[in-house]
Amino acid sequence: MKKKNLMSLVRKNNNSSFEELYNSCFAPVFRYVYYRLKSREEAEDLVQNVFLKSYKRNNGNFSKSFLFAITRNLLIDHWKKKKEVPIGDMSWFIESIADENNPVKEVWRKEDSIKIKKAISELSDEYQEIITLKFLSGLTNKEISVLINKKEYAIRQIQARSLRKLRELIKKYEG
């Protein structure tokens, strides 16, 4: 069943549809959260809370943007409580997205995870967020613009700048 149809059924409080939606949206939400937290256990806990809150708050407006808004808010709350974010091993993460169809796929495959982690960590928070929402979680520019309250053309510009900067940083670690 397509996600739009599932969301329609979820709006009607169909629990089996919510389960299907959970199964289809878990991976992009988890990738976004894991990349931001760098801890698999914390990411799993936070993602569970995301889906729990989305189910409880569902008032007929359930969408991918709604789900990521909850995710983003829970991440902000998490960071307020915890000042330091540990950097964990990302090798399993890099391998898990290697089969994803996105423009940075070849970079993920060719570069070693330490170089990539280092390069991404040097990006500004805004660039990191755009990269993770767009390429790791698969949100559209329109969905991202709604989520972070910026115009869609601004998202495209930030995305282009962040990818350019990421390429520069990766080259820096190669040589």
C-alpha positions as CSV (number, residue, x, y, z in Angstrom):
1,M,0.0,0.0,0.0
2,K,1.3,3.5,-0.8
3,K,2.3,5.8,2.0
4,K,-0.4,8.4,1.1
5,N,-3.1,5.7,1.4
6,L,-1.6,4.5,4.6
7,M,-1.6,8.1,6.0
8,S,-5.2,8.4,5.1
9,L,-6.1,5.2,7.0
10,V,-4.0,6.3,9.9
11,R,-6.1,9.5,10.0
12,K,-9.1,7.2,10.5
13,N,-7.3,5.5,13.4
14,N,-6.6,2.3,11.7
15,N,-3.9,0.6,13.9
16,S,-2.7,-1.9,11.3
17,S,-2.2,1.0,8.9
18,F,-0.1,2.8,11.5
19,E,2.0,-0.3,11.9
20,E,2.6,-0.4,8.1
21,L,3.4,3.3,8.1
22,Y,5.8,2.7,11.0
23,N,7.6,0.0,9.1
24,S,7.9,2.1,6.0
25,C,9.1,5.3,7.7
26,F,11.2,3.8,10.5
27,A,14.5,3.6,8.4
28,P,14.6,7.3,7.2
29,V,13.7,8.6,10.7
30,F,16.2,6.3,12.3
31,R,19.0,7.3,9.9
32,Y,18.3,11.0,10.6
33,V,18.3,10.5,14.4
34,Y,21.3,8.2,14.5
35,Y,23.4,10.5,12.4
36,R,22.5,13.4,14.7
37,L,23.1,11.4,18.0
38,K,25.9,9.0,17.0
39,S,24.6,6.4,19.4
40,R,22.5,3.5,18.2
41,E,20.8,2.9,21.6
42,E,19.8,6.6,22.1
43,A,18.6,6.7,18.5
44,E,16.5,3.6,18.9
45,D,14.9,5.1,22.1
46,L,14.3,8.5,20.5
47,V,12.7,7.0,17.4
48,Q,10.4,4.9,19.5
49,N,9.3,8.1,21.2
50,V,8.8,9.8,17.8
51,F,6.4,7.2,16.7
52,L,4.7,7.0,20.1
53,K,4.1,10.8,20.1
54,S,3.0,10.8,16.5
55,Y,0.4,8.1,17.2
56,K,-0.9,9.9,20.3
57,R,-1.0,13.3,18.6
58,N,-2.6,12.1,15.4
59,N,-5.5,14.4,14.9
60,G,-6.0,13.8,11.2
61,N,-2.9,15.7,10.1
62,F,-0.4,12.9,10.0
63,S,2.3,13.3,7.3
64,K,6.0,12.7,6.8
65,S,6.5,16.4,7.6
66,F,4.5,15.9,10.8
67,L,6.7,12.9,11.7
68,F,9.9,14.7,11.1
69,A,8.7,17.8,13.0
70,I,8.2,15.6,16.0
71,T,11.6,14.0,15.4
72,R,13.4,17.4,15.2
73,N,11.7,18.7,18.3
74,L,12.6,15.6,20.3
75,L,16.2,15.9,19.1
76,I,16.3,19.6,20.3
77,D,14.9,18.5,23.7
78,H,17.5,15.7,23.8
79,W,20.4,18.1,23.1
80,K,19.2,20.6,25.7
81,K,19.4,17.8,28.3
82,K,22.8,16.5,27.1
83,K,25.5,18.9,26.2
84,E,28.1,16.5,24.6
85,V,27.2,14.1,21.8
86,P,29.5,11.0,21.6
87,I,30.8,10.1,18.2
88,G,30.2,6.4,17.6
89,D,31.3,3.9,15.0
90,M,29.5,4.7,11.7
91,S,30.7,1.8,9.6
92,W,27.4,-0.1,9.9
93,F,25.5,3.1,9.1
94,I,27.6,3.8,5.9
95,E,26.9,0.2,4.8
96,S,23.2,0.4,5.5
97,I,22.8,3.4,3.2
98,A,25.1,2.1,0.5
99,D,22.1,0.6,-1.4
100,E,20.0,3.8,-1.1
101,N,19.3,5.6,-4.4
102,N,20.7,9.1,-3.7
103,P,23.3,11.4,-5.3
104,V,26.0,10.8,-2.7
105,K,25.8,7.0,-2.9
106,E,29.2,6.7,-4.7
107,V,30.9,9.0,-2.1
108,W,29.6,6.7,0.7
109,R,30.9,3.6,-1.1
110,K,34.3,5.0,-2.1
111,E,35.2,6.9,1.1
112,D,36.1,5.4,4.3
113,S,33.6,6.0,7.1
114,I,36.1,7.9,9.3
115,K,36.8,10.5,6.6
116,I,33.1,11.0,5.9
117,K,32.3,11.2,9.6
118,K,35.1,13.8,10.1
119,A,34.0,15.8,7.1
120,I,30.4,15.9,8.0
121,S,31.1,16.8,11.6
122,E,33.0,19.9,10.3
123,L,29.9,21.2,8.5
124,S,27.7,23.7,10.2
125,D,24.7,22.4,12.1
126,E,22.4,23.8,9.4
127,Y,24.4,22.0,6.6
128,Q,24.4,18.7,8.6
129,E,20.7,18.9,9.1
130,I,20.0,19.5,5.4
131,I,22.3,16.7,4.3
132,T,20.7,14.2,6.8
133,L,17.1,15.2,6.0
134,K,17.6,15.2,2.3
135,F,20.0,12.3,1.6
136,L,19.7,10.1,4.6
137,S,16.1,10.4,5.4
138,G,14.8,11.1,1.8
139,L,12.7,14.1,2.5
140,T,11.9,16.4,-0.4
141,N,13.0,20.0,-0.5
142,K,9.4,21.0,0.1
143,E,9.1,18.8,3.1
144,I,12.4,20.2,4.5
145,S,11.2,23.8,3.9
146,V,8.1,23.2,5.9
147,L,10.0,21.4,8.7
148,I,12.6,24.1,9.2
149,N,10.5,27.1,8.2
150,K,12.6,28.2,5.2
151,K,11.6,28.8,1.6
152,E,12.1,25.9,-0.8
153,Y,14.6,27.8,-3.0
154,A,16.7,28.5,0.2
155,I,16.7,24.8,1.0
156,R,18.1,24.1,-2.5
157,Q,20.8,26.7,-2.1
158,I,21.8,25.4,1.4
159,Q,21.9,21.9,0.0
160,A,24.1,22.9,-2.9
161,R,26.5,24.8,-0.5
162,S,26.6,22.0,1.9
163,L,27.4,19.4,-0.8
164,R,30.1,21.7,-2.2
165,K,31.6,22.1,1.3
166,L,31.4,18.4,2.0
167,R,33.3,17.6,-1.2
168,E,36.0,20.1,-0.2
169,L,36.4,18.6,3.2
170,I,36.5,15.0,1.8
171,K,39.3,16.1,-0.6
172,K,41.1,17.7,2.3
173,Y,41.1,14.3,4.1
174,E,42.3,12.4,1.0
175,G,45.4,14.5,0.5
